[in-house]
Amino acid sequence: MTSRNVRKRTGNARTCFGGAMVAAEPFERKMKGLIVTLREQQFEASRRDAVITANLKELGYGG
């Protein structure tokens, strides 16, 4: 069994980099970054929805 298979089965937070094992980014830090990205994307989606709605109203398709 390769070390890759062992990592998948055990769930160790390690990554192979250039043949050396290094600790992966800590879960809490990774989640905080993902949440920031999610909030930015939600904000942008909301802004775009407003622009689309305004454009549809201007074209006579919004109510």
Residue, then its C-alpha position, 0 to 999 in steps of 0.5 A: m500500500t502506498s503512503r498516498n493510500v494510507r493518508k487517504r484512509t487515516g485522514n492525516a492532514r499531510t500533503c506530499f510536496g516534492g517527495a517530502m511530507v509537510a503538514a497541510e494548512p490547519f483546518e480552522r485557517k482553511m475554513k476561515g479563508l473559505i468562508v471569506t471567499l463564500r461571503e465575497q461571492q455571495f455579495e457579488a451574486s447579490r449585486r449582479d442579481a440587482v443589475i439583472t433585475a434592473n435591466l429586465k425592468e428597463l426592458g419591460y420584463g420586470g415587475 
